[in-house]
């Protein structure tokens, strides 16, 4: 009996010791996978499109009904693509899964009058959940001429630059993804004359820290209407602010004395549990190696931002689920769906057409991510 017990105990101990390296291997922290290596083939019929409208830029959230709600920009094809700055409105579309296809439901932020800072155009939505509220950030603009129409794309007094320079970050708040939406009457953050962000506030990207409730807001601006485009950050303790700048300077500077066109735009940031992460668009291609490609960034405090070792986040070359590949005319306004702290899908505004900014159709596509 004693010998049998000794043998059994010894065998169990040997088995336990042998399993330790395996357990250590499983539990050991893994080297973080590069964002671009998480990209999977894209579904052919995913995302959101409407043949009667230019569709641009998306932000997706799981609603209280368990479905996925996309907030997107759209404007009539009848007025031409360039009149996004005068005619865009934010709409909601819905799908049963993140991939879609998404079906139009309603106009969420329609025109509300020239007297409002976002009264004539709403664009570039970013939606987040904040406690029991839904926060829909966007930029809006106003102007003093009539809104362009199919019959008259450039009405009397038409001034594209005026509409562009009046872009300001706005916010709408709701208890439900279905609305109604209460729109703030003043911009979330204003330009500052004489500073790097003197022209506009635009392209908002909020990230909520669930532990502190603080909202980090990244936004785009520039010293003049010419490049470089620059990104700044502000923080608020609650949705209605005040949004206080965390730095007097932009958080990125890539331009050189010889080239002002090395810059970034279209930020999307999120709280990754122990740090902020984000993707931004490389306009020149001199940062990530591809014009219009993505740059993967991170920060501990929201102010000092770093590039990941494998800096390229995504490409305009798309592999589809049927094995075909295409090079997208554009790949704009990247958005990452994050669920349970994990990025699960990458969305972007894309288009087909003969050359840059010359489109036949535009839509929001979706790419699943390994997670």
C-alpha positions in Angstrom: 0.0 0.0 0.0 2.8 2.4 0.9 4.6 1.7 -2.3 1.4 2.2 -4.4 0.6 5.4 -2.5 4.2 6.7 -3.2 3.9 5.9 -6.8 0.5 7.5 -7.2 1.6 10.6 -5.4 4.8 10.8 -7.4 3.0 10.4 -10.7 0.5 13.2 -9.7 3.4 15.5 -8.7 5.2 14.8 -11.9 2.1 15.5 -14.0 1.5 18.8 -12.0 5.1 19.9 -12.5 5.0 19.1 -16.2 1.9 21.2 -16.6 3.4 24.3 -15.1 5.3 25.6 -18.2 2.1 25.3 -20.1 0.1 27.3 -17.6 2.9 29.9 -17.4 2.8 30.1 -21.2 -0.9 30.6 -21.3 -0.9 33.2 -18.5 2.1 35.1 -19.7 1.4 38.5 -21.3 1.6 38.3 -25.1 3.2 40.9 -27.3 0.5 43.2 -28.5 -0.7 42.3 -32.0 -0.4 45.2 -34.5 -3.7 46.7 -35.5 -3.2 46.1 -39.2 -2.6 42.4 -38.5 -6.1 42.1 -36.9 -7.8 43.1 -40.2 -9.9 40.3 -41.8 -11.4 40.1 -45.3 -14.3 42.5 -45.8 -17.8 41.4 -46.5 -19.1 42.5 -49.9 -22.5 43.5 -48.8 -21.7 45.1 -45.4 -21.9 48.6 -44.3 -24.4 51.3 -45.3 -25.1 52.8 -48.8 -27.9 54.6 -50.5 -27.8 55.2 -54.2 -29.6 58.5 -53.9 -27.2 60.0 -51.4 -23.5 60.6 -50.8 -22.9 58.6 -47.6 -19.8 59.6 -45.5 -18.4 58.8 -42.1 -19.9 56.5 -39.6 -20.2 55.9 -35.9 -21.8 52.7 -34.6 -23.2 51.7 -31.2 -25.2 48.8 -29.8 -28.6 50.2 -28.8 -30.9 49.2 -25.9 -32.7 47.0 -28.4 -29.6 44.9 -29.0 -29.2 46.0 -32.6 -26.4 48.1 -34.1 -27.1 51.7 -34.9 -25.0 53.6 -37.3 -25.0 57.4 -37.2 -23.7 58.7 -40.6 -23.5 61.8 -42.7 -25.5 62.0 -45.9 -26.5 64.6 -48.5 -28.3 64.4 -51.8 -26.4 63.4 -54.9 -28.4 66.1 -56.7 -26.3 68.9 -55.2 -22.9 67.3 -55.9 -20.3 65.8 -53.6 -18.6 69.1 -52.8 -21.6 70.6 -51.1 -21.2 68.3 -48.1 -20.2 71.5 -46.2 -23.6 73.1 -46.9 -26.1 70.2 -47.2 -24.9 67.3 -45.0 -27.2 66.0 -42.3 -26.7 63.2 -39.7 -28.9 60.1 -40.1 -29.4 56.8 -38.3 -29.4 53.4 -39.9 -29.8 50.0 -38.2 -28.6 46.4 -38.6 -28.8 43.2 -36.6 -25.1 42.7 -36.6 -22.1 45.1 -36.8 -21.4 44.0 -40.4 -24.9 45.0 -41.7 -26.1 45.8 -44.2 -27.6 48.9 -42.5 -31.0 50.2 -43.3 -31.9 53.9 -43.1 -34.2 54.8 -40.2 -34.4 58.6 -39.7 -32.8 62.0 -40.0 -31.3 62.7 -36.5 -29.9 66.2 -36.8 -31.7 68.1 -39.6 -31.2 71.8 -40.3 -32.6 74.0 -37.6 -32.0 77.6 -38.8 -29.2 79.9 -39.7 -29.1 81.4 -36.2 -27.7 78.2 -34.7 -24.0 77.4 -35.1 -24.9 74.0 -36.5 -28.2 75.2 -38.0 -27.5 74.5 -41.7 -25.3 71.4 -41.8 -24.3 68.5 -39.5 -21.5 66.2 -40.3 -18.9 63.7 -38.9 -20.9 62.0 -36.1 -19.2 60.3 -33.2 -21.6 58.5 -30.7 -20.6 57.2 -27.3 -22.5 55.9 -24.2 -22.0 58.0 -21.1 -23.6 56.4 -18.0 -27.3 56.3 -19.0 -27.0 58.8 -21.8 -26.1 58.7 -25.5 -23.8 61.5 -26.6 -23.7 62.3 -30.3 -20.7 64.6 -31.1 -20.5 66.1 -34.6 -19.5 69.3 -36.2 -22.0 71.7 -37.6 -21.9 74.9 -39.6 -24.1 77.8 -40.7 -24.0 80.4 -43.4 -25.9 83.4 -44.7 -26.9 82.2 -48.2 -29.7 79.8 -49.2 -29.0 76.1 -49.0 -28.0 74.7 -52.4 -30.6 72.6 -54.3 -30.8 70.4 -57.3 -31.9 73.3 -59.4 -29.4 75.7 -58.0 -26.2 74.2 -56.6 -24.6 77.7 -56.1 -27.3 80.1 -55.0 -26.8 83.9 -54.8 -24.1 84.7 -52.3 -22.8 81.2 -52.3 -19.6 81.0 -50.3 -18.1 77.6 -49.7 -15.2 79.0 -47.6 -17.6 80.8 -45.3 -19.4 77.5 -44.6 -16.1 75.7 -44.0 -14.7 78.3 -41.7 -17.9 78.2 -39.5 -17.4 74.6 -38.6 -17.7 74.0 -34.9 -17.9 70.9 -32.7 -21.4 70.3 -31.4 -23.2 67.8 -29.1 -26.6 66.2 -28.9 -27.8 64.2 -25.9 -30.5 61.5 -25.5 -31.7 58.9 -23.1 -32.2 56.5 -26.0 -30.5 55.7 -29.3 -33.9 56.4 -30.8 -33.9 60.0 -29.5 -35.3 62.6 -29.0 -32.0 64.4 -29.1 -31.4 67.6 -27.2 -28.9 69.7 -29.1 -26.6 72.1 -27.2 -26.9 75.7 -28.4 -23.2 76.6 -28.2 -20.2 74.8 -29.6 -18.4 72.4 -27.3 -15.1 74.0 -28.1 -14.4 77.2 -30.0 -11.4 78.3 -32.2 -8.8 80.6 -30.6 -7.7 83.6 -32.6 -3.9 83.8 -32.9 -3.3 80.1 -31.9 -2.7 77.0 -33.9 -6.5 76.3 -33.7 -7.6 79.7 -35.0 -9.8 78.6 -37.9 -12.3 75.9 -36.9 -13.1 73.1 -34.5 -14.0 69.9 -36.3 -13.8 66.1 -36.5 -14.5 65.4 -32.8 -13.5 62.1 -31.3 -14.5 61.5 -27.7 -13.2 58.8 -25.4 -14.9 58.1 -22.0 -12.9 56.7 -19.1 -15.6 54.6 -17.4 -13.8 54.8 -14.0 -13.5 58.5 -13.7 -16.3 59.6 -16.0 -14.0 62.1 -17.7 -14.4 62.7 -21.4 -11.2 63.2 -23.5 -12.1 65.0 -26.8 -9.7 65.1 -29.7 -10.5 67.7 -32.4 -9.1 69.1 -35.6 -8.1 72.6 -36.5 -5.4 74.7 -38.2 -3.8 78.1 -37.9 -5.0 79.1 -41.4 -7.2 77.3 -44.0 -4.0 75.9 -45.5 -2.0 72.8 -44.3 -0.9 71.5 -41.9 -4.1 70.2 -40.3 -3.5 69.7 -36.6 -5.1 67.8 -33.7 -5.6 69.0 -30.2 -7.2 67.6 -27.0 -9.5 68.8 -24.3 -11.2 67.1 -21.3 -14.5 67.6 -19.5 -15.9 66.1 -16.3 -19.3 65.8 -17.8 -20.9 66.0 -21.3 -21.9 69.6 -21.1 -18.4 70.7 -20.1 -16.5 72.8 -19.7 -14.1 71.2 -22.2 -10.7 72.4 -21.0 -7.7 72.1 -23.3 -5.0 69.8 -21.9 -2.2 71.4 -24.0 -1.7 74.8 -25.6 -0.1 73.1 -28.5 -1.3 70.4 -30.9 -0.6 66.8 -29.9 1.1 66.0 -33.2 3.5 67.9 -35.4 4.8 66.0 -38.5 5.4 68.9 -41.0 8.9 70.0 -41.9 10.2 73.5 -42.9 10.1 72.2 -46.5 6.8 70.4 -46.4 3.7 71.6 -44.7 1.6 68.8 -46.1 2.9 66.1 -43.8 -0.1 66.0 -41.5 -3.0 63.9 -40.1 -6.8 64.2 -39.7 -9.9 62.1 -39.0 -8.9 60.9 -35.5 -10.7 58.1 -33.7 -9.7 57.4 -30.1 -10.9 55.0 -27.5 -10.1 54.0 -23.9 -8.4 50.6 -24.0 -8.5 49.9 -20.2 -5.0 51.0 -19.3 -4.3 53.6 -22.0 -5.9 55.5 -24.9 -5.5 54.2 -28.4 -6.4 55.6 -31.7 -6.2 55.6 -35.5 -5.7 58.7 -37.6 -5.4 59.3 -41.3 -2.0 59.9 -42.8 -2.7 62.5 -45.6 0.7 62.5 -47.2 1.7 58.9 -46.7 5.1 60.0 -45.3 4.2 58.7 -41.8 2.8 55.2 -42.3 4.1 54.7 -45.9 0.8 55.0 -47.7 -1.1 58.1 -48.7 -4.4 57.9 -47.0 -3.4 55.0 -44.9 -3.9 54.8 -41.1 -1.6 55.5 -38.2 -1.9 53.6 -34.9 -1.3 55.8 -31.8 -1.5 55.4 -28.0 -1.2 57.6 -24.9 -1.3 57.2 -21.2 -2.6 60.6 -20.4 -4.3 61.8 -23.6 -1.7 64.5 -24.1 1.6 62.8 -24.9 0.8 60.5 -27.9 3.1 57.8 -29.3 3.2 55.8 -32.5 3.1 52.1 -32.2 6.2 50.2 -33.3 4.2 48.9 -36.3 2.7 52.2 -37.1 0.5 51.4 -40.0 -3.0 50.7 -38.9 -4.8 50.0 -42.2 -4.4 50.3 -46.0 -6.6 51.5 -48.8 -6.0 48.1 -50.5 -8.9 46.0 -49.4 -9.1 42.2 -49.4 -12.7 41.0 -49.8 -14.2 37.8 -48.5 -14.5 36.4 -52.0 -10.7 36.7 -52.4 -10.7 39.7 -54.6 -8.8 42.9 -53.8 -9.5 46.6 -54.7 -7.7 49.9 -54.1 -10.2 52.3 -52.7 -10.4 55.8 -54.2 -10.5 57.1 -50.6 -10.6 55.5 -47.1 -11.8 58.3 -44.8 -13.2 59.0 -41.3 -12.0 55.7 -39.7 -14.2 54.4 -36.9 -13.4 51.4 -34.7 -16.3 49.5 -32.9 -15.1 48.6 -29.5 -17.1 46.0 -27.5 -16.1 44.7 -24.0 -12.8 46.6 -24.4 -11.9 44.9 -27.7 -11.8 46.5 -31.2 -14.1 44.3 -33.3 -14.8 46.2 -36.5 -13.2 48.9 -38.6 -15.5 51.3 -40.5 -14.6 53.9 -43.1 -16.1 56.2 -45.7 -15.1 54.9 -49.2 -15.9 55.7 -52.7 -15.6 54.6 -56.3 -14.6 57.0 -59.0 -11.9 57.8 -61.6 -9.6 59.9 -59.4 -9.2 61.5 -56.0 -12.3 63.4 -54.9 -14.1 62.5 -58.0 -16.8 60.0 -57.0 -19.6 58.0 -58.7 -20.7 56.6 -55.3 -19.7 56.8 -51.7 -20.7 54.5 -48.8 -19.5 53.4 -45.4 -17.8 50.0 -45.5 -17.0 47.7 -42.6 -14.0 45.3 -42.0 -14.1 42.7 -39.2 -11.1 42.5 -36.8 -9.6 39.5 -35.1 -10.3 39.8 -31.3 
